[in-house]
Amino acid sequence: KTTFGDKYEVKWEDNSDKIGVFISSSSASSSTNVSASLKRGEDGKAYFEARVSEYSADDKLYAYYPYAENAGKDASKVTLKIPYIQTQTAPDKFNGSNNPMVAVPIELPAPGSPADGTVIIPEQLKFRHIGAVLEFDITGVPSDETLKSVQFVSSYGTPAGDMTYNIANISESGDMSEPTLTAGNSGITVTLSSADPATDATVYMTLLQGTYTGEFII
């Protein structure tokens, strides 16, 4: 997942990041919205591990981030959220879980017959961000005051809420179907959990991609 700060990088967080996995297979009806936890190999590289039911060669694997129990049970679509209340633990630390992602579907290899039941999928998942990220560089905060939040109130457009995506239509080139908005909110607030005074701060806000008018409140 993309993180922001002194530099832009892709970084998965140990012991916290999880993705959701679906397998489109007539023989794997129970493999819908399975939680896959982040693990690291001896080389430090990250991979995700999940337990699924039987599958066959050429079955499709779909994935999304971050995992949510209420994302749905249909292997072709998933409901994700851009929250209207977002948190930031420090004045310059982006919270990547506010920016959901969907992966390009991949075909699974033949299961084989491993002794311990473990199958390693060699192909990497390629994720696409759903949200757009605004970066606010705020300066001139008095030294005796604390920057608490940045809020956007939209007078046109719905920048946050629950969206259902057809995850079977995510392409290698980045094409994605338009989401179906199932529950929307016209305002987004980013709160800083740190109580330390900040004379300068960078605040990040994730919105559903689109065109909006409205006002910002700092």
Secondary structure, DSSP 8 states (H G I E B T S, - for coil): -EE-SSS-EE---TTT-EEEEEEE-TT-TT-SSEEEEEEE-TT--EEEE-------TT-EEEEEES--TTS-S-TTEEEEEE-SEEEESSTT---GGGS-EEE--EE-------TTS-----S---EEE-EEEEEEEEE---TTS---EEEEEEEES--EEEEEEEGGG--TT------EEEEEESEEEEEE---S--SEEEEEEEEESS--EEEEE-
